[in-house]
């Protein structure tokens, strides 16, 4: 028994070390948010971290004083709420329709097409988007011209991006989520459907009273996971797909873009870390509260 | 669930239409890569270019130097990275799937926590560059993304449900060490899930660009992965076109179709292998959900 435990410990040791180095050291690195950190020449990271000056909540104060911050937070929250809603409704609708089709071939073709974007990088996707939206060469502008409308300079046009980003995000991610729901639907005993049919349930009744309650636990889990990331966005979508265009930041800058720029463009570790801490902290608190609330209603639900 | 014949026909047609629409961007980029530079300059990007041309690909293969090196970087990162990931994920997944492992519960919590809470970019960046010295090394493209809590949990579920306790016990009675059991029984019995996760990781490593953006400086272009090369090309092209307006010089190289040809080259391995692996992905996702 002891020998077995030692073997298992050794077996899991490399991964444990990985977690220590790449997850837990950075978690302790949160103290950066309360410091005015810079690497002291010739000294190690740890020494510099201890030696750098404590500034209390100074970094946070600057965040709140930043005139762009309101806009950045609003962008982040609005996109995430829309993604949360559409990213649940659209995949479920697709999964239900897919499960009803008679032809296995059609099902398989649709799955294949829907999951493919998941495996393409944001860099590649940004080229796709550019092929559509480029001012001089884009397909969309060619179409606008052909029907006698003025071309639109999309990369300078903040108003267009909420719609563009929502479409791109759904195209890239809805397929993956759909397959999660779809395979969950398939794993359900077919008799459940048949007995509902025997009882004379209509299609809508089936969806309302059989399928949706069935998907309930999974909807809860995925929604909880998303709530934990309510202030986090996909950097690739908001930085890369927009080509980091300065004139559309009003509708495209999110907290992650800000965190990246504060760190890389300004080398301001404390500032960047403070923004991350707020982002992660609020997400974690929301997740815990929501999980607690759901457990109150139904002890079997929730994640942890 | 059954629907009528007519409803099935309409819905099937709708879903097929959606499948086609979803693939349009891929089709468009392929067509642009086969357009002549002249027809792009005249008509812009077209689904059916006025003049077909393989000029971009010819140029691509004549100037393979930098691309070939980046291809090497990407290939190395993809192979090494996904093997390392599999090792880290499978060993930990197995360890915490065993009820007798005393650290199992603590480990499980420590693995789940980072899914919801991280130190943030600045802290990771400081640790990776200033403590671990990963800046401008190939390890910066491999190590930070080598492990995934999500896949460890999928692995644990799989080991619990698919590997009967009796097999392990029988092997132990035979006196086999736990490492031998892991190598000789557990790994061969888990091939499907290992292949699935390995493929997911391989595709992810093939798409590496973010870690290069963070950790590889412009002075170390020999470490650029392909995707990052594409990223650099985009910003350079913008620079080139803006300076072009100033000087009025039009370069001879097929820039537009060339870039799209590189996009096609980068996604080609995914497009070609994906249909064969697609079933694995779906199965892998299914097995991970558990109930």
HADDOCK unambig.tbl for C-alpha pairs under 7 A between the chains (distance, minus, plus):
assign (segid A and resid 4 and name CA) (segid B and resid 178 and name CA) 6.65 0.50 0.50
assign (segid A and resid 5 and name CA) (segid B and resid 101 and name CA) 5.59 0.50 0.50
assign (segid A and resid 5 and name CA) (segid B and resid 102 and name CA) 6.96 0.50 0.50
assign (segid A and resid 7 and name CA) (segid B and resid 178 and name CA) 6.15 0.50 0.50
assign (segid A and resid 8 and name CA) (segid B and resid 95 and name CA) 5.43 0.50 0.50
assign (segid A and resid 8 and name CA) (segid B and resid 101 and name CA) 6.80 0.50 0.50
assign (segid A and resid 11 and name CA) (segid B and resid 91 and name CA) 5.76 0.50 0.50
assign (segid A and resid 11 and name CA) (segid B and resid 95 and name CA) 7.00 0.50 0.50
assign (segid A and resid 12 and name CA) (segid B and resid 91 and name CA) 5.56 0.50 0.50
assign (segid A and resid 12 and name CA) (segid B and resid 92 and name CA) 4.73 0.50 0.50
assign (segid A and resid 12 and name CA) (segid B and resid 95 and name CA) 6.12 0.50 0.50
assign (segid A and resid 14 and name CA) (segid B and resid 88 and name CA) 6.79 0.50 0.50
assign (segid A and resid 15 and name CA) (segid B and resid 88 and name CA) 5.14 0.50 0.50
assign (segid A and resid 15 and name CA) (segid B and resid 92 and name CA) 6.25 0.50 0.50
assign (segid A and resid 22 and name CA) (segid B and resid 144 and name CA) 6.25 0.50 0.50
assign (segid A and resid 23 and name CA) (segid B and resid 114 and name CA) 6.60 0.50 0.50
assign (segid A and resid 23 and name CA) (segid B and resid 118 and name CA) 6.76 0.50 0.50
assign (segid A and resid 26 and name CA) (segid B and resid 119 and name CA) 4.70 0.50 0.50
assign (segid A and resid 26 and name CA) (segid B and resid 123 and name CA) 4.86 0.50 0.50
assign (segid A and resid 26 and name CA) (segid B and resid 124 and name CA) 4.98 0.50 0.50
assign (segid A and resid 26 and name CA) (segid B and resid 127 and name CA) 6.46 0.50 0.50
assign (segid A and resid 27 and name CA) (segid B and resid 118 and name CA) 5.68 0.50 0.50
assign (segid A and resid 27 and name CA) (segid B and resid 119 and name CA) 3.91 0.50 0.50
assign (segid A and resid 28 and name CA) (segid B and resid 119 and name CA) 6.96 0.50 0.50
assign (segid A and resid 29 and name CA) (segid B and resid 119 and name CA) 6.21 0.50 0.50
assign (segid A and resid 29 and name CA) (segid B and resid 123 and name CA) 4.93 0.50 0.50
assign (segid A and resid 30 and name CA) (segid B and resid 119 and name CA) 5.46 0.50 0.50
assign (segid A and resid 30 and name CA) (segid B and resid 123 and name CA) 6.37 0.50 0.50
assign (segid A and resid 32 and name CA) (segid B and resid 123 and name CA) 6.98 0.50 0.50
assign (segid A and resid 45 and name CA) (segid B and resid 130 and name CA) 5.49 0.50 0.50
assign (segid A and resid 45 and name CA) (segid B and resid 131 and name CA) 5.53 0.50 0.50
assign (segid A and resid 100 and name CA) (segid B and resid 1 and name CA) 5.67 0.50 0.50
assign (segid A and resid 100 and name CA) (segid B and resid 2 and name CA) 6.23 0.50 0.50
assign (segid A and resid 100 and name CA) (segid B and resid 3 and name CA) 6.51 0.50 0.50
assign (segid A and resid 101 and name CA) (segid B and resid 8 and name CA) 5.78 0.50 0.50
assign (segid A and resid 101 and name CA) (segid B and resid 12 and name CA) 6.45 0.50 0.50
assign (segid A and resid 102 and name CA) (segid B and resid 8 and name CA) 6.67 0.50 0.50
assign (segid A and resid 106 and name CA) (segid B and resid 12 and name CA) 6.79 0.50 0.50
assign (segid A and resid 106 and name CA) (segid B and resid 16 and name CA) 6.96 0.50 0.50
assign (segid A and resid 110 and name CA) (segid B and resid 15 and name CA) 6.55 0.50 0.50
assign (segid A and resid 110 and name CA) (segid B and resid 16 and name CA) 6.54 0.50 0.50
assign (segid A and resid 110 and name CA) (segid B and resid 19 and name CA) 5.33 0.50 0.50
assign (segid A and resid 112 and name CA) (segid B and resid 278 and name CA) 6.65 0.50 0.50
assign (segid A and resid 113 and name CA) (segid B and resid 19 and name CA) 5.34 0.50 0.50
assign (segid A and resid 113 and name CA) (segid B and resid 22 and name CA) 6.51 0.50 0.50
assign (segid A and resid 113 and name CA) (segid B and resid 23 and name CA) 6.65 0.50 0.50
assign (segid A and resid 114 and name CA) (segid B and resid 19 and name CA) 6.76 0.50 0.50
assign (segid A and resid 114 and name CA) (segid B and resid 22 and name CA) 6.97 0.50 0.50
assign (segid A and resid 119 and name CA) (segid B and resid 203 and name CA) 6.40 0.50 0.50
assign (segid A and resid 121 and name CA) (segid B and resid 207 and name CA) 5.32 0.50 0.50
assign (segid A and resid 123 and name CA) (segid B and resid 227 and name CA) 6.74 0.50 0.50
assign (segid A and resid 123 and name CA) (segid B and resid 231 and name CA) 6.32 0.50 0.50
assign (segid A and resid 124 and name CA) (segid B and resid 263 and name CA) 6.41 0.50 0.50
assign (segid A and resid 128 and name CA) (segid B and resid 25 and name CA) 5.63 0.50 0.50
assign (segid A and resid 128 and name CA) (segid B and resid 29 and name CA) 6.64 0.50 0.50
assign (segid A and resid 131 and name CA) (segid B and resid 45 and name CA) 6.68 0.50 0.50
assign (segid A and resid 136 and name CA) (segid B and resid 44 and name CA) 6.70 0.50 0.50
assign (segid A and resid 137 and name CA) (segid B and resid 44 and name CA) 3.75 0.50 0.50
assign (segid A and resid 137 and name CA) (segid B and resid 45 and name CA) 5.33 0.50 0.50
assign (segid A and resid 138 and name CA) (segid B and resid 44 and name CA) 6.38 0.50 0.50
assign (segid A and resid 138 and name CA) (segid B and resid 45 and name CA) 5.91 0.50 0.50
assign (segid A and resid 139 and name CA) (segid B and resid 45 and name CA) 6.14 0.50 0.50
assign (segid A and resid 139 and name CA) (segid B and resid 46 and name CA) 6.76 0.50 0.50
assign (segid A and resid 179 and name CA) (segid B and resid 282 and name CA) 6.92 0.50 0.50
assign (segid A and resid 180 and name CA) (segid B and resid 285 and name CA) 6.47 0.50 0.50
assign (segid A and resid 180 and name CA) (segid B and resid 286 and name CA) 6.62 0.50 0.50
assign (segid A and resid 183 and name CA) (segid B and resid 286 and name CA) 5.53 0.50 0.50
assign (segid A and resid 193 and name CA) (segid B and resid 1 and name CA) 6.02 0.50 0.50
assign (segid A and resid 228 and name CA) (segid B and resid 116 and name CA) 6.06 0.50 0.50
assign (segid A and resid 263 and name CA) (segid B and resid 122 and name CA) 6.29 0.50 0.50
assign (segid A and resid 269 and name CA) (segid B and resid 122 and name CA) 5.54 0.50 0.50
assign (segid A and resid 272 and name CA) (segid B and resid 122 and name CA) 5.98 0.50 0.50
assign (segid A and resid 273 and name CA) (segid B and resid 120 and name CA) 6.25 0.50 0.50
assign (segid A and resid 273 and name CA) (segid B and resid 122 and name CA) 5.36 0.50 0.50
assign (segid A and resid 273 and name CA) (segid B and resid 123 and name CA) 6.69 0.50 0.50
assign (segid A and resid 276 and name CA) (segid B and resid 120 and name CA) 5.08 0.50 0.50
assign (segid A and resid 277 and name CA) (segid B and resid 120 and name CA) 6.89 0.50 0.50
assign (segid A and resid 280 and name CA) (segid B and resid 117 and name CA) 5.81 0.50 0.50
assign (segid A and resid 280 and name CA) (segid B and resid 118 and name CA) 6.90 0.50 0.50
assign (segid A and resid 284 and name CA) (segid B and resid 116 and name CA) 6.27 0.50 0.50
assign (segid A and resid 284 and name CA) (segid B and resid 117 and name CA) 6.62 0.50 0.50
